[in-house]
Amino acid sequence: MSAHTWRKSSYSNANGNCVELSSPRGLIRDSKDPEGPVLRANVAAFLRAIKDGRFER
C-alpha cells in the first residue's frame, strides 16, 4: 500500500476514531489499524451517503 498517500479527516479526534482515504482515491482504511484490511470503494458514493445521513446512529 506504499504507493498510496493516505489522508485523515480534519474532523478526526484525538482517539483516532476515523477512516482514511487514499490518493489516488478508491481505498478506505481504519486509521486505528493502518496495517489491517483495506476497502476498495466508490468513494464518491460513500461520501454522498455520509452527507445524506445514512450512517447516523
PDB file of N, CA, C, O and CB in Angstrom:
ATOM      1  N   MET A   1       0.808  -1.192   0.000  1.00  0.00           N
ATOM      2  CA  MET A   1       0.000   0.000   0.000  1.00  0.00           C
ATOM      3  C   MET A   1       0.855   1.262   0.000  1.00  0.00           C
ATOM      4  O   MET A   1       0.312   2.362   0.097  1.00  0.00           O
ATOM      5  CB  MET A   1      -0.921  -0.005   1.188  1.00  0.00           C
ATOM      6  N   SER A   2       2.161   1.138  -0.104  1.00  0.00           N
ATOM      7  CA  SER A   2       3.038   2.294  -0.009  1.00  0.00           C
ATOM      8  C   SER A   2       2.871   3.264  -1.182  1.00  0.00           C
ATOM      9  O   SER A   2       3.281   4.419  -1.072  1.00  0.00           O
ATOM     10  CB  SER A   2       4.470   1.837   0.072  1.00  0.00           C
ATOM     11  N   ALA A   3       2.289   2.833  -2.289  1.00  0.00           N
ATOM     12  CA  ALA A   3       2.100   3.708  -3.440  1.00  0.00           C
ATOM     13  C   ALA A   3       0.961   4.705  -3.211  1.00  0.00           C
ATOM     14  O   ALA A   3       0.733   5.586  -4.040  1.00  0.00           O
ATOM     15  CB  ALA A   3       1.822   2.877  -4.688  1.00  0.00           C
ATOM     16  N   HIS A   4       0.270   4.573  -2.125  1.00  0.00           N
ATOM     17  CA  HIS A   4      -0.865   5.443  -1.835  1.00  0.00           C
ATOM     18  C   HIS A   4      -0.494   6.465  -0.773  1.00  0.00           C
ATOM     19  O   HIS A   4       0.262   6.175   0.155  1.00  0.00           O
ATOM     20  CB  HIS A   4      -2.076   4.619  -1.380  1.00  0.00           C
ATOM     21  N   THR A   5      -1.033   7.655  -0.924  1.00  0.00           N
ATOM     22  CA  THR A   5      -0.907   8.689   0.098  1.00  0.00           C
ATOM     23  C   THR A   5      -2.220   8.714   0.852  1.00  0.00           C
ATOM     24  O   THR A   5      -3.279   8.942   0.266  1.00  0.00           O
ATOM     25  CB  THR A   5      -0.565  10.100  -0.523  1.00  0.00           C
ATOM     26  N   TRP A   6      -2.149   8.478   2.163  1.00  0.00           N
ATOM     27  CA  TRP A   6      -3.359   8.400   2.979  1.00  0.00           C
ATOM     28  C   TRP A   6      -3.633   9.740   3.638  1.00  0.00           C
ATOM     29  O   TRP A   6      -2.717  10.409   4.118  1.00  0.00           O
ATOM     30  CB  TRP A   6      -3.230   7.297   4.044  1.00  0.00           C
ATOM     31  N   ARG A   7      -4.918  10.131   3.657  1.00  0.00           N
ATOM     32  CA  ARG A   7      -5.339  11.390   4.270  1.00  0.00           C
ATOM     33  C   ARG A   7      -6.402  11.117   5.312  1.00  0.00           C
ATOM     34  O   ARG A   7      -7.384  10.421   5.054  1.00  0.00           O
ATOM     35  CB  ARG A   7      -5.866  12.376   3.209  1.00  0.00           C
ATOM     36  N   LYS A   8      -6.195  11.671   6.488  1.00  0.00           N
ATOM     37  CA  LYS A   8      -7.161  11.542   7.575  1.00  0.00           C
ATOM     38  C   LYS A   8      -8.035  12.788   7.589  1.00  0.00           C
ATOM     39  O   LYS A   8      -7.576  13.883   7.268  1.00  0.00           O
ATOM     40  CB  LYS A   8      -6.447  11.340   8.953  1.00  0.00           C
ATOM     41  N   SER A   9      -9.267  12.616   7.953  1.00  0.00           N
ATOM     42  CA  SER A   9     -10.205  13.730   8.025  1.00  0.00           C
ATOM     43  C   SER A   9      -9.715  14.808   8.984  1.00  0.00           C
ATOM     44  O   SER A   9      -9.140  14.503  10.028  1.00  0.00           O
ATOM     45  CB  SER A   9     -11.580  13.235   8.456  1.00  0.00           C
ATOM     46  N   SER A  10      -9.941  16.052   8.631  1.00  0.00           N
ATOM     47  CA  SER A  10      -9.607  17.153   9.530  1.00  0.00           C
ATOM     48  C   SER A  10     -10.530  17.158  10.746  1.00  0.00           C
ATOM     49  O   SER A  10     -10.238  17.826  11.738  1.00  0.00           O
ATOM     50  CB  SER A  10      -9.696  18.496   8.790  1.00  0.00           C
ATOM     51  N   TYR A  11     -11.636  16.424  10.681  1.00  0.00           N
ATOM     52  CA  TYR A  11     -12.564  16.310  11.797  1.00  0.00           C
ATOM     53  C   TYR A  11     -12.200  15.173  12.743  1.00  0.00           C
ATOM     54  O   TYR A  11     -12.908  14.929  13.721  1.00  0.00           O
ATOM     55  CB  TYR A  11     -13.965  16.112  11.280  1.00  0.00           C
ATOM     56  N   SER A  12     -11.118  14.485  12.466  1.00  0.00           N
ATOM     57  CA  SER A  12     -10.688  13.365  13.298  1.00  0.00           C
ATOM     58  C   SER A  12     -10.373  13.859  14.705  1.00  0.00           C
ATOM     59  O   SER A  12      -9.797  14.931  14.889  1.00  0.00           O
ATOM     60  CB  SER A  12      -9.456  12.661  12.682  1.00  0.00           C
ATOM     61  N   ASN A  13     -10.763  13.059  15.690  1.00  0.00           N
ATOM     62  CA  ASN A  13     -10.463  13.455  17.066  1.00  0.00           C
ATOM     63  C   ASN A  13      -9.209  12.750  17.571  1.00  0.00           C
ATOM     64  O   ASN A  13      -8.642  11.912  16.870  1.00  0.00           O
ATOM     65  CB  ASN A  13     -11.653  13.145  17.988  1.00  0.00           C
ATOM     66  N   ALA A  14      -8.784  13.076  18.759  1.00  0.00           N
ATOM     67  CA  ALA A  14      -7.519  12.583  19.313  1.00  0.00           C
ATOM     68  C   ALA A  14      -7.491  11.071  19.513  1.00  0.00           C
ATOM     69  O   ALA A  14      -6.410  10.482  19.499  1.00  0.00           O
ATOM     70  CB  ALA A  14      -7.247  13.259  20.626  1.00  0.00           C
ATOM     71  N   ASN A  15      -8.642  10.422  19.700  1.00  0.00           N
ATOM     72  CA  ASN A  15      -8.632   8.978  19.932  1.00  0.00           C
ATOM     73  C   ASN A  15      -8.518   8.172  18.639  1.00  0.00           C
ATOM     74  O   ASN A  15      -8.458   6.943  18.688  1.00  0.00           O
ATOM     75  CB  ASN A  15      -9.885   8.570  20.671  1.00  0.00           C
ATOM     76  N   GLY A  16      -8.486   8.840  17.488  1.00  0.00           N
ATOM     77  CA  GLY A  16      -8.234   8.158  16.222  1.00  0.00           C
ATOM     78  C   GLY A  16      -9.418   7.436  15.627  1.00  0.00           C
ATOM     79  O   GLY A  16      -9.234   6.614  14.730  1.00  0.00           O
ATOM     80  N   ASN A  17     -10.624   7.705  16.085  1.00  0.00           N
ATOM     81  CA  ASN A  17     -11.810   7.047  15.536  1.00  0.00           C
ATOM     82  C   ASN A  17     -12.212   7.689  14.223  1.00  0.00           C
ATOM     83  O   ASN A  17     -13.099   8.543  14.194  1.00  0.00           O
ATOM     84  CB  ASN A  17     -12.974   7.105  16.533  1.00  0.00           C
ATOM     85  N   CYS A  18     -11.574   7.290  13.145  1.00  0.00           N
ATOM     86  CA  CYS A  18     -11.924   7.832  11.843  1.00  0.00           C
ATOM     87  C   CYS A  18     -11.416   6.882  10.755  1.00  0.00           C
ATOM     88  O   CYS A  18     -10.783   5.864  11.033  1.00  0.00           O
ATOM     89  CB  CYS A  18     -11.332   9.260  11.658  1.00  0.00           C
ATOM     90  N   VAL A  19     -11.707   7.241   9.550  1.00  0.00           N
ATOM     91  CA  VAL A  19     -11.199   6.498   8.409  1.00  0.00           C
ATOM     92  C   VAL A  19     -10.241   7.392   7.642  1.00  0.00           C
ATOM     93  O   VAL A  19     -10.245   8.614   7.793  1.00  0.00           O
ATOM     94  CB  VAL A  19     -12.354   6.003   7.498  1.00  0.00           C
ATOM     95  N   GLU A  20      -9.421   6.758   6.814  1.00  0.00           N
ATOM     96  CA  GLU A  20      -8.506   7.484   5.954  1.00  0.00           C
ATOM     97  C   GLU A  20      -8.803   7.112   4.512  1.00  0.00           C
ATOM     98  O   GLU A  20      -9.155   5.969   4.219  1.00  0.00           O
ATOM     99  CB  GLU A  20      -7.029   7.182   6.318  1.00  0.00           C
ATOM    100  N   LEU A  21      -8.660   8.078   3.613  1.00  0.00           N
ATOM    101  CA  LEU A  21      -8.856   7.856   2.184  1.00  0.00           C
ATOM    102  C   LEU A  21      -7.513   7.934   1.492  1.00  0.00           C
ATOM    103  O   LEU A  21      -6.652   8.726   1.874  1.00  0.00           O
ATOM    104  CB  LEU A  21      -9.847   8.884   1.582  1.00  0.00           C
ATOM    105  N   SER A  22      -7.334   7.105   0.465  1.00  0.00           N
ATOM    106  CA  SER A  22      -6.069   7.116  -0.256  1.00  0.00           C
ATOM    107  C   SER A  22      -6.136   8.005  -1.483  1.00  0.00           C
ATOM    108  O   SER A  22      -7.204   8.282  -2.029  1.00  0.00           O
ATOM    109  CB  SER A  22      -5.680   5.711  -0.658  1.00  0.00           C
ATOM    110  N   SER A  23      -4.958   8.439  -1.892  1.00  0.00           N
ATOM    111  CA  SER A  23      -4.812   9.175  -3.133  1.00  0.00           C
ATOM    112  C   SER A  23      -3.771   8.437  -3.950  1.00  0.00           C
ATOM    113  O   SER A  23      -2.655   8.321  -3.445  1.00  0.00           O
ATOM    114  CB  SER A  23      -4.409  10.676  -2.887  1.00  0.00           C
ATOM    115  N   PRO A  24      -3.991   7.933  -5.124  1.00  0.00           N
ATOM    116  CA  PRO A  24      -5.237   8.103  -5.852  1.00  0.00           C
ATOM    117  C   PRO A  24      -6.401   7.458  -5.096  1.00  0.00           C
ATOM    118  O   PRO A  24      -6.273   6.387  -4.504  1.00  0.00           O
ATOM    119  CB  PRO A  24      -5.116   7.505  -7.258  1.00  0.00           C
ATOM    120  N   ARG A  25      -7.514   8.140  -5.140  1.00  0.00           N
ATOM    121  CA  ARG A  25      -8.683   7.712  -4.356  1.00  0.00           C
ATOM    122  C   ARG A  25      -9.206   6.356  -4.786  1.00  0.00           C
ATOM    123  O   ARG A  25      -8.967   5.882  -5.897  1.00  0.00           O
ATOM    124  CB  ARG A  25      -9.791   8.734  -4.472  1.00  0.00           C
ATOM    125  N   GLY A  26      -9.916   5.767  -3.872  1.00  0.00           N
ATOM    126  CA  GLY A  26     -10.518   4.485  -4.151  1.00  0.00           C
ATOM    127  C   GLY A  26     -10.303   3.472  -3.053  1.00  0.00           C
ATOM    128  O   GLY A  26     -10.877   2.384  -3.094  1.00  0.00           O
ATOM    129  N   LEU A  27      -9.475   3.811  -2.058  1.00  0.00           N
ATOM    130  CA  LEU A  27      -9.241   2.902  -0.945  1.00  0.00           C
ATOM    131  C   LEU A  27      -9.585   3.603   0.362  1.00  0.00           C
ATOM    132  O   LEU A  27      -9.365   4.804   0.516  1.00  0.00           O
ATOM    133  CB  LEU A  27      -7.775   2.409  -0.934  1.00  0.00           C
ATOM    134  N   ILE A  28     -10.126   2.835   1.298  1.00  0.00           N
ATOM    135  CA  ILE A  28     -10.503   3.350   2.611  1.00  0.00           C
ATOM    136  C   ILE A  28      -9.943   2.391   3.649  1.00  0.00           C
ATOM    137  O   ILE A  28      -9.987   1.175   3.464  1.00  0.00           O
ATOM    138  CB  ILE A  28     -12.066   3.503   2.753  1.00  0.00           C
ATOM    139  N   ARG A  29      -9.413   2.936   4.745  1.00  0.00           N
ATOM    140  CA  ARG A  29      -8.929   2.090   5.841  1.00  0.00           C
ATOM    141  C   ARG A  29      -9.248   2.732   7.177  1.00  0.00           C
ATOM    142  O   ARG A  29      -9.521   3.930   7.258  1.00  0.00           O
ATOM    143  CB  ARG A  29      -7.413   1.844   5.717  1.00  0.00           C
ATOM    144  N   ASP A  30      -9.210   1.924   8.216  1.00  0.00           N
ATOM    145  CA  ASP A  30      -9.426   2.376   9.589  1.00  0.00           C
ATOM    146  C   ASP A  30      -8.119   2.990  10.078  1.00  0.00           C
ATOM    147  O   ASP A  30      -7.077   2.336  10.030  1.00  0.00           O
ATOM    148  CB  ASP A  30      -9.893   1.195  10.524  1.00  0.00           C
ATOM    149  N   SER A  31      -8.157   4.221  10.544  1.00  0.00           N
ATOM    150  CA  SER A  31      -6.925   4.887  10.973  1.00  0.00           C
ATOM    151  C   SER A  31      -6.300   4.243  12.207  1.00  0.00           C
ATOM    152  O   SER A  31      -5.100   4.398  12.437  1.00  0.00           O
ATOM    153  CB  SER A  31      -7.203   6.343  11.255  1.00  0.00           C
ATOM    154  N   LYS A  32      -7.093   3.520  13.008  1.00  0.00           N
ATOM    155  CA  LYS A  32      -6.546   2.843  14.188  1.00  0.00           C
ATOM    156  C   LYS A  32      -5.776   1.582  13.819  1.00  0.00           C
ATOM    157  O   LYS A  32      -4.992   1.078  14.624  1.00  0.00           O
ATOM    158  CB  LYS A  32      -7.664   2.493  15.156  1.00  0.00           C
ATOM    159  N   ASP A  33      -5.990   1.068  12.614  1.00  0.00           N
ATOM    160  CA  ASP A  33      -5.355  -0.184  12.181  1.00  0.00           C
ATOM    161  C   ASP A  33      -4.851  -0.033  10.741  1.00  0.00           C
ATOM    162  O   ASP A  33      -5.385  -0.668   9.831  1.00  0.00           O
ATOM    163  CB  ASP A  33      -6.355  -1.383  12.290  1.00  0.00           C
ATOM    164  N   PRO A  34      -3.826   0.803  10.527  1.00  0.00           N
ATOM    165  CA  PRO A  34      -3.373   1.066   9.163  1.00  0.00           C
ATOM    166  C   PRO A  34      -2.822  -0.150   8.430  1.00  0.00           C
ATOM    167  O   PRO A  34      -2.762  -0.153   7.200  1.00  0.00           O
ATOM    168  CB  PRO A  34      -2.333   2.118   9.192  1.00  0.00           C
ATOM    169  N   GLU A  35      -2.421  -1.177   9.160  1.00  0.00           N
ATOM    170  CA  GLU A  35      -1.920  -2.398   8.518  1.00  0.00           C
ATOM    171  C   GLU A  35      -3.031  -3.424   8.311  1.00  0.00           C
ATOM    172  O   GLU A  35      -2.796  -4.495   7.753  1.00  0.00           O
ATOM    173  CB  GLU A  35      -0.799  -3.014   9.354  1.00  0.00           C
ATOM    174  N   GLY A  36      -4.225  -3.097   8.757  1.00  0.00           N
ATOM    175  CA  GLY A  36      -5.367  -4.001   8.652  1.00  0.00           C
ATOM    176  C   GLY A  36      -5.993  -3.984   7.268  1.00  0.00           C
ATOM    177  O   GLY A  36      -5.379  -3.520   6.307  1.00  0.00           O
ATOM    178  N   PRO A  37      -7.207  -4.487   7.170  1.00  0.00           N
ATOM    179  CA  PRO A  37      -7.877  -4.589   5.865  1.00  0.00           C
ATOM    180  C   PRO A  37      -8.145  -3.228   5.243  1.00  0.00           C
ATOM    181  O   PRO A  37      -8.367  -2.236   5.936  1.00  0.00           O
ATOM    182  CB  PRO A  37      -9.183  -5.343   6.007  1.00  0.00           C
ATOM    183  N   VAL A  38      -8.118  -3.211   3.931  1.00  0.00           N
ATOM    184  CA  VAL A  38      -8.384  -2.003   3.148  1.00  0.00           C
ATOM    185  C   VAL A  38      -9.603  -2.271   2.292  1.00  0.00           C
ATOM    186  O   VAL A  38      -9.728  -3.336   1.687  1.00  0.00           O
ATOM    187  CB  VAL A  38      -7.151  -1.595   2.266  1.00  0.00           C
ATOM    188  N   LEU A  39     -10.488  -1.316   2.244  1.00  0.00           N
ATOM    189  CA  LEU A  39     -11.720  -1.434   1.477  1.00  0.00           C
ATOM    190  C   LEU A  39     -11.577  -0.660   0.181  1.00  0.00           C
ATOM    191  O   LEU A  39     -11.251   0.527   0.199  1.00  0.00           O
ATOM    192  CB  LEU A  39     -12.932  -0.925   2.288  1.00  0.00           C
ATOM    193  N   ARG A  40     -11.817  -1.316  -0.937  1.00  0.00           N
ATOM    194  CA  ARG A  40     -11.865  -0.617  -2.221  1.00  0.00           C
ATOM    195  C   ARG A  40     -13.319  -0.228  -2.419  1.00  0.00           C
ATOM    196  O   ARG A  40     -14.206  -1.082  -2.417  1.00  0.00           O
ATOM    197  CB  ARG A  40     -11.316  -1.513  -3.426  1.00  0.00           C
ATOM    198  N   ALA A  41     -13.556   1.056  -2.589  1.00  0.00           N
ATOM    199  CA  ALA A  41     -14.942   1.525  -2.607  1.00  0.00           C
ATOM    200  C   ALA A  41     -15.133   2.645  -3.612  1.00  0.00           C
ATOM    201  O   ALA A  41     -14.180   3.260  -4.090  1.00  0.00           O
ATOM    202  CB  ALA A  41     -15.364   1.995  -1.221  1.00  0.00           C
ATOM    203  N   ASN A  42     -16.374   2.880  -3.907  1.00  0.00           N
ATOM    204  CA  ASN A  42     -16.748   4.041  -4.688  1.00  0.00           C
ATOM    205  C   ASN A  42     -16.808   5.198  -3.697  1.00  0.00           C
ATOM    206  O   ASN A  42     -17.831   5.417  -3.048  1.00  0.00           O
ATOM    207  CB  ASN A  42     -18.126   3.832  -5.455  1.00  0.00           C
ATOM    208  N   VAL A  43     -15.719   5.927  -3.586  1.00  0.00           N
ATOM    209  CA  VAL A  43     -15.597   6.953  -2.565  1.00  0.00           C
ATOM    210  C   VAL A  43     -16.643   8.045  -2.732  1.00  0.00           C
ATOM    211  O   VAL A  43     -17.184   8.541  -1.744  1.00  0.00           O
ATOM    212  CB  VAL A  43     -14.213   7.556  -2.598  1.00  0.00           C
ATOM    213  N   ALA A  44     -16.930   8.420  -3.960  1.00  0.00           N
ATOM    214  CA  ALA A  44     -17.938   9.462  -4.183  1.00  0.00           C
ATOM    215  C   ALA A  44     -19.292   9.022  -3.628  1.00  0.00           C
ATOM    216  O   ALA A  44     -19.981   9.818  -2.988  1.00  0.00           O
ATOM    217  CB  ALA A  44     -18.058   9.789  -5.691  1.00  0.00           C
ATOM    218  N   ALA A  45     -19.680   7.774  -3.861  1.00  0.00           N
ATOM    219  CA  ALA A  45     -20.951   7.269  -3.335  1.00  0.00           C
ATOM    220  C   ALA A  45     -20.914   7.187  -1.808  1.00  0.00           C
ATOM    221  O   ALA A  45     -21.908   7.474  -1.142  1.00  0.00           O
ATOM    222  CB  ALA A  45     -21.269   5.885  -3.935  1.00  0.00           C
ATOM    223  N   PHE A  46     -19.779   6.798  -1.267  1.00  0.00           N
ATOM    224  CA  PHE A  46     -19.610   6.719   0.183  1.00  0.00           C
ATOM    225  C   PHE A  46     -19.781   8.101   0.817  1.00  0.00           C
ATOM    226  O   PHE A  46     -20.489   8.240   1.815  1.00  0.00           O
ATOM    227  CB  PHE A  46     -18.223   6.134   0.536  1.00  0.00           C
ATOM    228  N   LEU A  47     -19.144   9.113   0.249  1.00  0.00           N
ATOM    229  CA  LEU A  47     -19.251  10.466   0.782  1.00  0.00           C
ATOM    230  C   LEU A  47     -20.670  11.017   0.658  1.00  0.00           C
ATOM    231  O   LEU A  47     -21.141  11.724   1.549  1.00  0.00           O
ATOM    232  CB  LEU A  47     -18.277  11.385   0.068  1.00  0.00           C
ATOM    233  N   ARG A  48     -21.349  10.695  -0.439  1.00  0.00           N
ATOM    234  CA  ARG A  48     -22.756  11.112  -0.585  1.00  0.00           C
ATOM    235  C   ARG A  48     -23.614  10.488   0.503  1.00  0.00           C
ATOM    236  O   ARG A  48     -24.480  11.155   1.070  1.00  0.00           O
ATOM    237  CB  ARG A  48     -23.303  10.722  -1.975  1.00  0.00           C
ATOM    238  N   ALA A  49     -23.380   9.211   0.800  1.00  0.00           N
ATOM    239  CA  ALA A  49     -24.156   8.519   1.832  1.00  0.00           C
ATOM    240  C   ALA A  49     -23.928   9.152   3.200  1.00  0.00           C
ATOM    241  O   ALA A  49     -24.862   9.270   3.993  1.00  0.00           O
ATOM    242  CB  ALA A  49     -23.789   7.028   1.873  1.00  0.00           C
ATOM    243  N   ILE A  50     -22.699   9.557   3.479  1.00  0.00           N
ATOM    244  CA  ILE A  50     -22.410  10.227   4.747  1.00  0.00           C
ATOM    245  C   ILE A  50     -23.171  11.546   4.813  1.00  0.00           C
ATOM    246  O   ILE A  50     -23.825  11.840   5.813  1.00  0.00           O
ATOM    247  CB  ILE A  50     -20.885  10.468   4.912  1.00  0.00           C
ATOM    248  N   LYS A  51     -23.085  12.336   3.751  1.00  0.00           N
ATOM    249  CA  LYS A  51     -23.771  13.631   3.719  1.00  0.00           C
ATOM    250  C   LYS A  51     -25.277  13.481   3.820  1.00  0.00           C
ATOM    251  O   LYS A  51     -25.953  14.349   4.373  1.00  0.00           O
ATOM    252  CB  LYS A  51     -23.420  14.379   2.451  1.00  0.00           C
ATOM    253  N   ASP A  52     -25.814  12.380   3.287  1.00  0.00           N
ATOM    254  CA  ASP A  52     -27.262  12.120   3.342  1.00  0.00           C
ATOM    255  C   ASP A  52     -27.703  11.602   4.715  1.00  0.00           C
ATOM    256  O   ASP A  52     -28.899  11.439   4.954  1.00  0.00           O
ATOM    257  CB  ASP A  52     -27.654  11.108   2.260  1.00  0.00           C
ATOM    258  N   GLY A  53     -26.746  11.340   5.623  1.00  0.00           N
ATOM    259  CA  GLY A  53     -27.073  10.890   6.967  1.00  0.00           C
ATOM    260  C   GLY A  53     -27.380   9.409   7.072  1.00  0.00           C
ATOM    261  O   GLY A  53     -28.025   8.989   8.032  1.00  0.00           O
ATOM    262  N   ARG A  54     -26.946   8.618   6.132  1.00  0.00           N
ATOM    263  CA  ARG A  54     -27.248   7.186   6.154  1.00  0.00           C
ATOM    264  C   ARG A  54     -26.487   6.418   7.226  1.00  0.00           C
ATOM    265  O   ARG A  54     -26.813   5.262   7.495  1.00  0.00           O
ATOM    266  CB  ARG A  54     -26.945   6.589   4.817  1.00  0.00           C
ATOM    267  N   PHE A  55     -25.486   7.029   7.843  1.00  0.00           N
ATOM    268  CA  PHE A  55     -24.686   6.340   8.855  1.00  0.00           C
ATOM    269  C   PHE A  55     -24.904   6.914  10.241  1.00  0.00           C
ATOM    270  O   PHE A  55     -24.128   6.640  11.156  1.00  0.00           O
ATOM    271  CB  PHE A  55     -23.219   6.413   8.501  1.00  0.00           C
ATOM    272  N   GLU A  56     -25.939   7.696  10.404  1.00  0.00           N
ATOM    273  CA  GLU A  56     -26.225   8.276  11.717  1.00  0.00           C
ATOM    274  C   GLU A  56     -26.721   7.181  12.659  1.00  0.00           C
ATOM    275  O   GLU A  56     -27.343   6.209  12.230  1.00  0.00           O
ATOM    276  CB  GLU A  56     -27.275   9.419  11.603  1.00  0.00           C
ATOM    277  N   ARG A  57     -26.437   7.353  13.932  1.00  0.00           N
ATOM    278  CA  ARG A  57     -26.881   6.377  14.933  1.00  0.00           C
ATOM    279  C   ARG A  57     -28.303   6.626  15.302  1.00  0.00           C
ATOM    280  O   ARG A  57     -28.860   5.908  16.132  1.00  0.00           O
ATOM    281  CB  ARG A  57     -26.008   6.422  16.175  1.00  0.00           C
TER     282      ARG A  57
END
